[in-house]
Every structure is written in C-alpha cells, then in structure tokens.
Amino acid sequence: MDERRAPQLSAQEQRALELAAAGCTNRQIASAMSLSEATIKSYLKHAYLKLGANGRAHAVAKWLDARDNPRT
C-alpha cells in the first residue's frame, strides 16, 4: 500500500485536523464543531492512529500531504 495514500478518516476527524492545522486548540475546535473537548480528543486520537502519526503536528503534516498529493 502506498504510504502517502490517504486513510479513510471520518468527516469529523478531517474537520478536527483541518482546524488543528489552522492552529486551533482542542477547546477551540470543540467550540467550532459544537462538541465537547473530550469528543475532539477522541477524534484526533483516532485520526493519529489511522495516519500512523505520533502526535498532533505529525498527524497534521501527514494528513495535509495525503490530502494535497493524492495517490491512486
């Protein structure tokens, strides 16, 4: 499997990553998405696992790369 291929992230996981990439805190993401901070942490944790990332910055970088450079 091509490592740069985007994993199947939910719409909520993608939105949380998008806001994280914009520099938002978990609290700000939760407010923007009208969800609890615990839910946002859960979305981000699942996204990290799906992306094989070891943290927020790594996940955002991998997600942006996969999104902007799709492989077929």
TAMO-V621129 format. One record per residue. N is the residue number from 1. RES is the residue in one small letter. PSI is psi in degrees with one decimal (999 if undefined). Layout:
BEGIN
n=N res=RES psi=PSI
n=N res=RES psi=PSI
END
This chain:
BEGIN
n=1 res=m psi=136.6
n=2 res=d psi=123.8
n=3 res=e psi=-26.1
n=4 res=r psi=-3.7
n=5 res=r psi=133.1
n=6 res=a psi=126.2
n=7 res=p psi=164.2
n=8 res=q psi=93.4
n=9 res=l psi=143.9
n=10 res=s psi=162.7
n=11 res=a psi=-37.7
n=12 res=q psi=-40.7
n=13 res=e psi=-41.9
n=14 res=q psi=-42.8
n=15 res=r psi=-41.7
n=16 res=a psi=-42.0
n=17 res=l psi=-38.3
n=18 res=e psi=-44.9
n=19 res=l psi=-35.7
n=20 res=a psi=-40.2
n=21 res=a psi=-28.9
n=22 res=a psi=-2.0
n=23 res=g psi=8.9
n=24 res=c psi=146.2
n=25 res=t psi=167.7
n=26 res=n psi=-40.4
n=27 res=r psi=-42.4
n=28 res=q psi=-39.0
n=29 res=i psi=-45.6
n=30 res=a psi=-44.1
n=31 res=s psi=-45.7
n=32 res=a psi=-32.0
n=33 res=m psi=2.1
n=34 res=s psi=46.4
n=35 res=l psi=170.3
n=36 res=s psi=157.3
n=37 res=e psi=-35.0
n=38 res=a psi=-38.6
n=39 res=t psi=-41.0
n=40 res=i psi=-43.6
n=41 res=k psi=-39.0
n=42 res=s psi=-46.2
n=43 res=y psi=-46.0
n=44 res=l psi=-40.3
n=45 res=k psi=-45.2
n=46 res=h psi=-39.2
n=47 res=a psi=-42.5
n=48 res=y psi=-44.9
n=49 res=l psi=-45.8
n=50 res=k psi=-34.2
n=51 res=l psi=-12.6
n=52 res=g psi=34.0
n=53 res=a psi=152.9
n=54 res=n psi=17.7
n=55 res=g psi=178.0
n=56 res=r psi=-53.4
n=57 res=a psi=-41.1
n=58 res=h psi=-43.4
n=59 res=a psi=-45.6
n=60 res=v psi=-45.1
n=61 res=a psi=-45.5
n=62 res=k psi=-41.6
n=63 res=w psi=-45.9
n=64 res=l psi=-41.6
n=65 res=d psi=-47.0
n=66 res=a psi=-39.0
n=67 res=r psi=-42.8
n=68 res=d psi=-16.4
n=69 res=n psi=64.7
n=70 res=p psi=143.6
n=71 res=r psi=145.5
n=72 res=t psi=999
END
